[in-house]
């Protein structure tokens, strides 16, 4: 495994073991050289990103000749916190399906299928150690899986089994299963396959499934609520997020929590190709009508697909989508804002990137930028070159600034994003110019720049602008575990961190 190297800097007073924290941050400010997270001779694919301790992130991906399940950890500046990735499961598969990655802010949890077809969940500590692995199904096959952490800290895994979805609840400390038999989400005469799982209130979770009766028939979303005791208070077959139209074949859209125990759903339907949003309450009520609300009032003359959404700090829902003029090479990126289900940015939405002739344009992702929002998107100038761009939006949906994120050669796709410290966002993607695909990352700041977050005083753990006795006290309180005092990022506060802090002593 190759990880990005970084230029080291040193001071004569520091030992080699404590020089690392003073090295330049790994998130690059150069659009032609974004951070390379994983680049092996084999494919490195399907990245996921979730929160890690000390304002960092865990990044899951598949790697190796058999698409092994791997996990890396970056600190807030983009430095690798480990000497290399943790190989969660060494597999010998010839193809991939979706897998799950979640965290509780301390440990990471991954749900995946093994070579033998067992469905497993593995917990990984901040140091990269595997804490436990639980088999939730012995013979599910190479099937998609999802995982989340509930409000009470328990870990939930959902995966396809047969024509339905099976759900299990695991103790975060031991991996012990709560249910002797997993909860079954199934329907007579129809299939219900896992799309996503997110926490609700009181330790419960909401599970979304793609439901269809025949292979070529219409495909809709159903939502289920599962309580910590395994009961399901909503309709036996789930709540229909929408009833008219169909998802495109192979589309399993994610959803996000609404901050009140319910969820926001975004999807695009076929006939016409149009994007919609829906809100389902914690009680299973449809708050945006039986079929949701379209991102535009008109469906004529354009295709609007691949919606990405974000719940803003102002409580409004922001959605970006790709717009395409049928049978042409004319693409644009648009966005819409909803307040209680009412569109705020006009009947056609806000223009992020105007309609224009290009090879392709899409993969729009809604990002948090300070107290506002931004949209990243892919602008493909030809079949082998994708340029990653970003637009900052003001409260009215107007573009306040536009900048490049990554212009290095090659393709870029499968984007995932997460909030970052100081109001920024981290964007991770898969791509490459020749041969095997690699995993890349970039940090977008709230001021319209890319690169590391604003620099603070190194070693200033209590934020008073100096390094002094209170910072030592914080470090000692975190001794032997993860935390903000992990200045030499190895997942644990230890003697290296004391040496680094003393070297930065102010008073």
Secondary structure as UniProt FT lines:
FT   TURN            12..13
FT   HELIX           16..18
FT   HELIX           20..22
FT   TURN            31..32
FT   STRAND          35..38
FT   STRAND          45..52
FT   TURN            53..55
FT   STRAND          56..63
FT   TURN            64..67
FT   STRAND          68..74
FT   TURN            76..77
FT   STRAND          86..89
FT   STRAND          100..103
FT   STRAND          108..113
FT   TURN            115..116
FT   STRAND          119..124
FT   TURN            126..127
FT   STRAND          130..137
FT   STRAND          145..149
FT   TURN            151..152
FT   STRAND          155..161
FT   TURN            162..163
FT   STRAND          164..170
FT   TURN            172..174
FT   STRAND          183..185
FT   TURN            188..189
FT   STRAND          190..199
FT   TURN            202..203
FT   STRAND          205..212
FT   TURN            215..216
FT   STRAND          220..226
FT   TURN            228..229
FT   TURN            236..237
FT   STRAND          239..240
FT   STRAND          246..247
FT   TURN            249..250
FT   STRAND          255..257
FT   STRAND          263..270
FT   TURN            271..273
FT   STRAND          274..280
FT   TURN            282..283
FT   TURN            290..291
FT   STRAND          293..294
FT   TURN            300..301
FT   STRAND          303..311
FT   TURN            313..314
FT   STRAND          317..324
FT   TURN            326..327
FT   STRAND          330..339
FT   TURN            340..341
FT   STRAND          342..343
FT   TURN            347..348
FT   STRAND          350..357
FT   STRAND          360..369
FT   TURN            370..371
FT   STRAND          372..382
FT   TURN            383..384
FT   STRAND          385..393
FT   TURN            395..396
FT   STRAND          399..406
FT   STRAND          411..419
FT   HELIX           421..423
FT   STRAND          425..432
FT   STRAND          438..444
FT   TURN            446..447
FT   TURN            458..459
FT   HELIX           469..477
FT   TURN            484..485
FT   HELIX           495..503
//
